[in-house]
Amino acid sequence: MNDRGPVVRWVLLTAILVAAGFLGWWTWQTTNALESLGERSVIESTALLVREKLDRVEQLIITGDNAALPMVDPEDLEALASRWPDEAPRISPTVRSVLVLDDAQRIVRHVSRAPPGEAERFRRWFGGALRAELNLASEPLEGHRHWHGTLDGTPAMVSYFARERAGRRYYVVLESDLEHLRRVVLPSLFDDPLARGRFNITDENNRLVYGRSLANAGDFLVSARFPTTLYKWRMAAAPRAAPELEARARKRRVAEGGYVGLSLLVILAGVAFLVYGAREQERLNRLKSDFIATVSHELKTPLSLIKMFGELLSTDRVPSPEKRRQYLDIIVRESERLTGLIENVLDFARVERGRASYEFAEARLAEVVARGVELFRYRVDLGGPTLVTHLDPELPPVRMDERALQLALFNLLDNAVKYARGTPEVVVRVRRDGRLAVLEVEDHGPGIDPEDARRVFERFYRGRLGREGDARGSGIGLALVKHIARAHGGDVTVHPAPEGGALFRLTLPLG
């Protein structure tokens, strides 16, 4: 199961990431779809408005053509010349001039409301290039056609018809008044402050014919060409609030993208936290397993010695009184070691459950440390380092829990003695440093790595020398020292000893 655990965890992690990615993608798509639906509704409404305006302009032009056409009688062209100019502003304001051609396509009558120079120019132009381009002979009798282009750089449009009277064919060409259309007709259709949109008309070169530029309309701009009459021109429209709508859409896209991205980041952060938590839990479980194994071994060793030497003493198989005293010393020392280990485990369990309690009272730190050192001497193996004390008897009283502080001292001494084998002494100091009482335990062993120095007070953590060597330990002693020091308002740190080794410094505030 332990081998499959990482695989299962990575499968679950992959599934969560895929689900988070799909959720982000689906949210983004749904948001875009709703946004597009709203934009499409606005665009469709604008397109409908454009078609309506195109139809109205074309209908006005065609209506004007149809009003002028009945006044053309090839048998009485003088009536056309006398009647139409006066009635044109009323019945056909969009028609500027009328040309009548016979069946040979010769101009037989030209009536115009334009100034003489412009009327003559149009007549010459039509009689030259345009007549050949229109190919009037191919027009059906009921045809109604339009030509749109430029006359010497000026926009022009003509409507032309083929008719028959008394078996003879004739043609009518109507020149549209585009200036009237631009100055009168288009403003009447578009310059309405209550209109839903803004409009313009551009030519085939995208030059403005009427209106203003709509470049800031963005995606809300809708345009279409005139179907039959002014087919080289294009009408464009946009909602009056198009710039605001476009800016709002951009902000909404950015905001929604940010929300989706933030959501994904939160999900990924949650996944990362879960992975970290799982790994940390796995590490703690492994450390606890190692702790249980270590504590079991630590308990077994003194118990085995106590049992062995106790059995020797009980069976009177001791060769001499000196050996008897030696066996008794070993039993006492291992009993003290066993007692200290059990106390550590019980105190650590209370700390873990948050039930650690302290009974504070005023006491002199030097006296408490002196008693603790004397009690600890029974735990030091024969041939181990000597405990040397330098205690300041003038140190003011400190508010402390004597039992807890002795437990911290025992753990510091036990740690020093373990790593100071083969060295002559372990030094214990009590001194004053300003408003602090300082307890120092210094050994002259191999010292401590900088990496271990940063983590040595973590629970279950053992330094490199403890992991690689044969030094006993459970990994909870220094964690207890740190908890006790901080419960007293102080702290504990570790430093390289001046003459080599490690120096543990516990500080307590003076009352």
N, C-alpha and C positions, 0 to 999 in steps of 0.2 A: 504493500500500500504506500510505503514511504517512497518507493521508486516511481510509482505512478503519480504521486502528488504533484510534482512540478509540471508533468505533462498535462494533467487535468487543469491545473491553474492557468497554464498558457493557453489551453483550448478555451477556457472560460473568458480569459482576457481578450483573446481574438474575437470571440463571439460578442463581447460587450463593445469592443471597438467597431466591429462591423455594424452592430445595431445602432450605435451612436452616429456613425457615418450615414447610415440609411435614414435615421430620424432627422438629421440635419438636412440631408438632400431632400427628403419628402417635405419638410417644413418650408425649405426654400422654394421648391417647386409649387407648393400650394399657395404660398404668399405671392409668387410671381403670377400664378394663374388668376388669383383674385384681383391682383393689380391690373393684369392685362385685360381682364373682363371689364373693369371700370374704364380703362383707357379705350378699349374697343367700343364701348357704348358711346363715349364722347366722340370718337372718330366717326362712327357710323351716323351719329346725329349731324355732325359737321358735313359729312359727305352728302347726306340727304338735303341739307341746306344749299350746298354747292349745285346739286342737280336742279333744285328748284330755281335758283338764280339764273343758271344757264338757260333753262327752259323759258324763263320770262324774257331774257334779253333776245333770244332767238324768236320768240313769239312776237315781240314788238317789231323786229325787223321784217318778218314775214307778213305781219299784218299791214305794215306800211307798204310793202311791195304789192300786196293784193288790193290795197285801196287805190294805188296809182294805176294799176294795169287796166281796169275797165275804162279809163278815160282815153285810152289809146284806140283811135279809130283810123285805120289806114286810109279811109275814104275822106276823112275830115280832120287832117292833122292841124289845121288852123285852130280848130276848137281846142285841141290839146295845148297849143301855145298860148291861147288866151285864158283858158280856165285853170289849168293845173298850177301854174306858179302862185296864183292867189289862194287856191284851196289846199296846196301842199302842206303848209304849216299845221293845218287842222287834220287832214285825213292821212297824210303820209309824211310826217316830219323827219323820218329817217332816210327819205329818198332825196338825193341832191340834184340829180339830172336824169333825163329820159332820152334814150336814143332809139329811133325807129329805123329799121333796115328793111329793104325790099328783098325779094327772093334771090337776087344776085348779091346780097349782103352789102349793098351800097347804102350809106347813111342818107336817109331821105328827110329826117327831121331830128333836131337836137334841141331840147328845151332844158335849161339849167337855172338853178337858183344861185349858183356860184358867181363870183366876180368874172367879168369877161375873160381876163387872162387865164384864170384857172380852168374855166369852161373850155376854152380853146385848147389848152394843153391836154385836158382829158380826151377831147375829141381826136386830136392828132395821135395821142398814145394808143387809143382804142383802135383807130384806123390802121395803125402800124402793127405792133407786135401782138396785142391782145386778141384781135379778131381772129388771127390765124391760130392762136393757142386755144381759143374756145371751140373751134370746129362746129359752128352753129348748124351746118347742114345736117349733122348727124343727130341733132336733138329731136326727140319725139314732140308731137304737137302739144301734148299736155305736160311737157317737161317744165320743171322749175329748178334751175341750177344756180349755183353760187361759185364765184371765183374770188379768192382772197390772196392778196400779195401786197406789193409796194409799187408805187408810181413815183419814179425818180427819188426813191428813198422815203417817200411818204406812204403810210399805210392806206390801202384802198381795198374796196370790196364792190363787186357788181353781182347783180342777179340777172339772169337772162332766160327768155322764154321764146318758144317757137309757136306761131299761130297761123291760122289759115282763114282767108275771107274770099268768097266767090272763086274758090279753086286756086287762089294764089297764096303763096306762103310769104309770111313776113316775120320779122324778129323784133323783140323789144328787149332793150338792155337798160337796167336801172342802176345808177351809181348811188351807193349808200353814203349818207352823210356821217362819216365816222367821228368828225369833230363834234357834231351835235350829240352823237351817242356818248362821247366822252365827257362833254360839258354838262349835258342836261339829263340824259337817260340814266347813265350809271350812278350819278349822285342821288337821283331820286330813288334808285333801288337800294343803294348801299349805305348812304350817309344818314342812317337812322340811329340815334343814340340808344334806342331800346333794342336794336338788333342783337341777336345772340352771338354774332361773330364779326371778325374783321376780314375784309376782302381785298384782293388786288387782282389785276390782269396783267399778264406779261406776254411779250411777243415770242417768236420762234428763237430769238437770241437771248431770251430770259431778261429782256429790258422791260422796265415798268412802263405800262401803257396807262394804267390807272391804279390809284391807291398807293400804299406804302409797303415797304419791305416787311415780310413776315419771317425773317430768318430766325427770330428768337422763339418761334412756336415749337420747335423741336419735333417730337413724334406726333404732335397733334395737328400738324399741317396737312391739309387735304387739297389736292388740285385735280383738275380735269379739263380737257380741251372742249371747245365748242363743237358740237356734233356736225353741223352742216354749214353754218353761215361763216362765222369768224374762226374757221377751223385751224388757222395757224396761231391763234391766241389761246392762252390757258388761263383759266380762272382758279385762284387759290383762296382758301379760307382757313381760318383758325378761330377757336373760341376766344372771346375777349380776355378770358383769364388764362390763356394758353401759357404765357411766361410763368405765371404763378403755378399753374398745374405742372409744367415741366420741372420747375425748381423743386416743387413739392415731391414729385415723383423721384427726382434724383436723391433728395434727402431721405425719402422713404426707403429707396433701395439701399442706400448706405446704412441707414439705421437698422433695417431688417437684416442686411448682411452682417452688421455688427452684432445684433442680437443672436443670430444663428451661430456666428463664430464664437461669441461669448458662451453660449450654451454648450457648444462642443468643447470649449476649453474647460468649463466647469465639469462636464462629464469626464473628460480626460484627466482633469485634476483629481476627481473622485476615484477614477480607476487607478491612477498612480498612487493615491493615498491607500486604497485597498491593497494594492500590490505591496506597498511599503509595509502596511500593517500586517499583511500575511507573512511577509519575510521576517519582520521583527518578531511576530509571534512564534514563527518557526525557530528563529534564533533563540528566543527565550526558552522555548520548550526544550531545545537541544541543550542549552545551558543548565536548565533545571534537571534534565536527565543526567548530565555530567555532574551536577551538584549532588544529586542523590547517590550516584555511584561513588563520588569522592567521599561524601559524608559516611556512607556505609563502610568504605575502606578505613576511614579515619576512626570510626567507632570500633571496627573489628580489630585493628592493630592493638590499641591499649587493652581491650578486653582479652585478647589472646595472651598478652603478656601477663596481665593480672591473673588470668586463669592458670597459666603455666606455672608461675612462681608461687601462686597460692597452693596449687597441688603439691609442689615440691616441699613447701613448708608444712603442709598438713600431713605428709607421709614421713616426715622426719628424715628426708634424704638430703639434708644439708650438711656438707662436710665440716663446716667450722662456724663459730659464732660470727666471724667477719662476713662470711658469705650470707648468713642469715640476715644480718643488718643490711647488706647490699641488696638482697632480694626484697626486703621490706621497703627500702628506699625506692626501688624500681616500682613496686606496687603503689606506693604513695604518689610518686611522680606521674605514673600513668593514670592514676585516679584523678589527680588534679587536671591532667590534660583532657581526660574524658569529661570531667565536670565543665571545664572551659568550653569544650566543643558543644556540649549540650546546651549550655547557657547561650552561646552564640546562636545556635539554631532556634532556640525558644524566643530569644529577643528579636531575631530577624523575622520570625513568623509574626510576632506582635507588630513589628514595624510594617510588614507587608499588609496586615489586616487593618492598619491604622489605629491600633489599640495600644501603642506604646505610651506609657505614662511615666512621669518623673516626679520625684518628691524633692523639691528644691529647698535648700537650707544654706545658711552661711557657713563656710568651712575654709580652712587654710589649704591651699592647693599643695604646698610643699609637704605637709603632713600626710595628706591623702595619697600623694604619689609615693612617699617613702613607705607607707604601709603596703601599697600595691606592689612595689618592687620586691619587698621582703616576701610577700606571698608568692610572687611569681618565681622566686629563686628555686622553689621546689619543682618547677616545671622544666628547668634547664638541665639538659643531659650532662652527665659527667664529662669533663673535657670540653664543654661548650664555652662560649665567650663569657667573660666576667661582666656583671652588671655594675657600671660605675655611675654614681649620681652626683650632680651638682645642683643643689636645691637652695633657693633663696628663702631663708626663714623670715625675712622682713616683708615678704609679699603680703599685701592686704588681703582680707578674707574675700572669697569669691562665692557667689550664689551658684550652687551646683547640686546635682544628685550624685552623692558619693559613689553609690553602687554603679551607676551608669558610667561615671568617669573612670572608675577602676576597670570596668569592662573595656572601655576604649583604650586604656593604658595597656591592659593585657594583650589586646589585639595588636597594638603597635609593637610591643615587646616580642610577641610571638612571631610577627612578621620579620622583625630585625634579627632574632636569633636564628630563624630558618635560613636566612641568606648570609649570615655572618659566620658560618662554620669555618673553622680554621683561622679566625681572626681573634685577637686577644680580648676585645672588649666591645660592649654596647653601652653607649653613654646616654644617660637620661638627665635632662636639664629642666629646671623650672626657674624662670626669670621674668622680669617685668620689661614691657616695651610700651612706654607711654601709658595709655588707658587700657592696656591689654595685659593679661596674664598669659605667658607663653609656656607650653609644655613641648619639649623637643626630645625625640628619640633618634639617635644617630648610630648607624652601623658602618662598618668598614668593609662591607661585602662587595659584590660585583657592581653595585649601583642599579639604576633603573633606566631603561630606554626612554627617550623623549616621547615616543608614541605611547608607551605604556603609562608614562607619567600623566598623560591627558585622560586616561580611562581607568586608572587603577582603582578609583573609588566607586566605579560602577558595580552593581550587584552581579555576582557570578563571574566577573571578569578576573582572569589570571594573566599575569604578564608572561613575557616570552620565557624567562627563566623558570617560571612555575610550570609552564606547559611542556618545555623541553627537558627540564631537569627532573630530579627525584624529590624536590621539595614538596612536602605535604601542604594541603590547604584546600579550603572549600570555596573560596571566592566571595565570602560574605563578610569577613572580618573588617576589612577597610570600609566597606559600604556602611557597616554599623557605626564605625568611628565617625564617618561623615555625618550620619544622621544624628548621633549624640552631640557632636560639636555644634551643629546648626540648631538643634533643640535648645542648646544653652546660649544661643545668640552669637556663637563664634563660627569658626571654620577650621578646616584642616587642609594642608597643602604638602606637597613633596618637592624636595630640591636635591641637587647633587651635594654630597657632603664635601667640605673643604679638602679633606685628606683622602677622598675617594669613598664610595659607598653612597648611601641614601640618608637623607635627613627629612623626617616627618615632623611638621610643625603644627601643633594644635593651639589655637588662640581662643581665649575666653575673655569677655568684658569684665573689668573690675567694677565692683559695686560703687 
